């Protein structure tokens, strides 16, 4: 049996360009939930076309309750809700064979539509073992240590270019071309759905098996936008301030590195001052 896991983020979905597009509680968000679900459905259909036996979708954006269950392809199942142990990668523990990143985006400090790494504010850059990472490459590192290859990535053109570096051989679909953080040349849902379905169908047969990476210790460094956030972050056990705006943590493997990094972003997010100028 071939089991595929889809991790579905939202900033890189078809048409999304503004914070309101991906933030719950406004009319634009309700519209773009539907477009996100369309991208996911195209990937589900494509993987099944290509011979997958089962597709699991993990809602991976913000509150992790964005994909419309009532409009999801009934052949898939949906992991929905917050406080999941593996977060964006929930489902990886279910003996999956392949992983897809749908609606992904570039990282903090990079160009690209709605670029960020876990927090839309405060985090300016993230490095693992000295190499800059975004959400996709960090998640791919965890998946590699679990022996699961990334076979498909969709998002803007810069996201797809980055995927070619952290997951060589994976299929990509550019749903929009970035003009700035909040603007893009967007393709229509009909056009992107056709391409996502085609590439997903081809993905299981792609030569992407890079073998299981040996779990190893990792060092994560995070740059924040103010020294006070670095000091507040150091209140978390195992986090050290190593520069005016940089903190560092260590972990025995990629999964634990990501878990600790996620906890660190919660501390940073909670410690951020409100606007006062």
Secondary structure as the mmCIF struct_conf table of DSSP 4:
data_model
#
loop_
_struct_conf.conf_type_id
_struct_conf.id
_struct_conf.beg_label_comp_id
_struct_conf.beg_label_asym_id
_struct_conf.beg_label_seq_id
_struct_conf.end_label_comp_id
_struct_conf.end_label_asym_id
_struct_conf.end_label_seq_id
STRN STRN1 UNK A 3 UNK A 8
BEND BEND1 UNK A 10 UNK A 10
TURN_TY1_P TURN_TY1_P1 UNK A 11 UNK A 12
BEND BEND2 UNK A 13 UNK A 13
TURN_TY1_P TURN_TY1_P2 UNK A 14 UNK A 15
BEND BEND3 UNK A 18 UNK A 18
HELX_RH_3T_P HELX_RH_3T_P1 UNK A 19 UNK A 21
BEND BEND4 UNK A 22 UNK A 26
HELX_RH_AL_P HELX_RH_AL_P1 UNK A 27 UNK A 49
TURN_TY1_P TURN_TY1_P3 UNK A 50 UNK A 51
BEND BEND5 UNK A 53 UNK A 53
STRN STRN2 UNK A 54 UNK A 59
BEND BEND6 UNK A 61 UNK A 61
TURN_TY1_P TURN_TY1_P4 UNK A 62 UNK A 64
BEND BEND7 UNK A 67 UNK A 67
HELX_RH_3T_P HELX_RH_3T_P2 UNK A 69 UNK A 71
BEND BEND8 UNK A 72 UNK A 72
TURN_TY1_P TURN_TY1_P5 UNK A 74 UNK A 75
STRN STRN3 UNK A 76 UNK A 79
BEND BEND9 UNK A 82 UNK A 82
TURN_TY1_P TURN_TY1_P6 UNK A 85 UNK A 86
HELX_RH_3T_P HELX_RH_3T_P3 UNK A 87 UNK A 89
TURN_TY1_P TURN_TY1_P7 UNK A 90 UNK A 95
BEND BEND10 UNK A 97 UNK A 97
STRN STRN4 UNK A 98 UNK A 102
BEND BEND11 UNK A 103 UNK A 103
TURN_TY1_P TURN_TY1_P8 UNK A 108 UNK A 109
BEND BEND12 UNK A 110 UNK A 110
BEND BEND13 UNK A 112 UNK A 112
TURN_TY1_P TURN_TY1_P9 UNK A 113 UNK A 114
BEND BEND14 UNK A 117 UNK A 122
STRN STRN5 UNK A 123 UNK A 128
TURN_TY1_P TURN_TY1_P10 UNK A 129 UNK A 130
STRN STRN6 UNK A 131 UNK A 132
HELX_RH_AL_P HELX_RH_AL_P2 UNK A 135 UNK A 145
TURN_TY1_P TURN_TY1_P11 UNK A 146 UNK A 147
STRN STRN7 UNK A 149 UNK A 156
HELX_RH_AL_P HELX_RH_AL_P3 UNK A 157 UNK A 166
BEND BEND15 UNK A 167 UNK A 167
TURN_TY1_P TURN_TY1_P12 UNK A 168 UNK A 169
STRN STRN8 UNK A 171 UNK A 180
TURN_TY1_P TURN_TY1_P13 UNK A 181 UNK A 182
STRN STRN9 UNK A 183 UNK A 186
HELX_LH_PP_P HELX_LH_PP_P1 UNK A 187 UNK A 188
HELX_RH_AL_P HELX_RH_AL_P4 UNK A 189 UNK A 203
TURN_TY1_P TURN_TY1_P14 UNK A 204 UNK A 205
BEND BEND16 UNK A 206 UNK A 207
HELX_LH_PP_P HELX_LH_PP_P2 UNK A 212 UNK A 215
STRN STRN10 UNK A 218 UNK A 224
BEND BEND17 UNK A 225 UNK A 226
HELX_RH_AL_P HELX_RH_AL_P5 UNK A 227 UNK A 233
TURN_TY1_P TURN_TY1_P15 UNK A 234 UNK A 235
BEND BEND18 UNK A 236 UNK A 236
TURN_TY1_P TURN_TY1_P16 UNK A 237 UNK A 238
STRN STRN11 UNK A 240 UNK A 243
TURN_TY1_P TURN_TY1_P17 UNK A 244 UNK A 245
STRN STRN12 UNK A 246 UNK A 251
BEND BEND19 UNK A 252 UNK A 253
HELX_RH_AL_P HELX_RH_AL_P6 UNK A 254 UNK A 271
HELX_LH_PP_P HELX_LH_PP_P3 UNK A 272 UNK A 275
#
